[in-house]
Amino acid sequence: MKGARPSERLIIFTRYPEPGKTKTRLIPVLGSNGAADLQRQMTEHAINRVRGFVDSRLVEMEVRYEGGNRELLEEWLGTDVFYQPQGEGDLGERMQRAFSEAFQQGLSRVVIMGTDCPGVTGVIARTGFDLLNQFDLVLGAAEDGGYYLIGLRQEMEQLFHDIPWGTSEVRARTVKAANQLGLRVVSLDLLADVDRTEDLKVWERESSATVDTLLPTI
């Protein structure tokens, strides 16, 4: 319906590609500038992969960034996206804040995704939102034990407490917390992320793959 307010929000978590401050585990092989350039490319890749979905559905897209500022982000990614700094705290605190603010603003389904798994597509993002009609928590499983996507339909602060961020236990501990809360949980496709030298082949494969297209819903 034209003029209707979106009830869904897709939030992309990323870092401004400043040399020496992003993709640091890849600096030994790519150099500071090369690692920052990879961060830039992967963020652009992730946003381009979901633009078709966003354009075909009444969903807001927000970029939550670390480093840089709004002006730099607009120069880099354009002015048609809403930008918000991630703020203080660990990853869990920053994600919980993003969810909390979205639900307080009246959104009914909210999905957060990162940019480290280049296999994410618009179809995966759409599936994540659709599954929130039946499930309380949607997780996109990453091969390293974390998750590249998390979707909720109500605020669940407990999911972000006592999680060992950056370890292989993140997803398992999150699912355990969800089970203790009695939430219905579903997982999306298992994808590889790009953080180490051996992961660069994943980026090479996905960055050259054809982007899936989404027909507008009727």
Protein Blocks (a to p, Z undefined) as FASTA:
>chain_A
ZZiacfbdcddddddddehiaoklmmmmnojmlmmmmmmmmmmmmmmmmmmmmmmpccdd
ddddeehjfklmmmmnopkbccddebecdfklmmmmmmmmmmmnopabdcdddfkbmkbc
fklmmmmmmmmmmmmbdcdddfkopafbdcdfbdcfklmgoiaehiaklmmmmmmmmmmn
opacdddddddddfbfklmmmmmmmmmpccddddddZZ
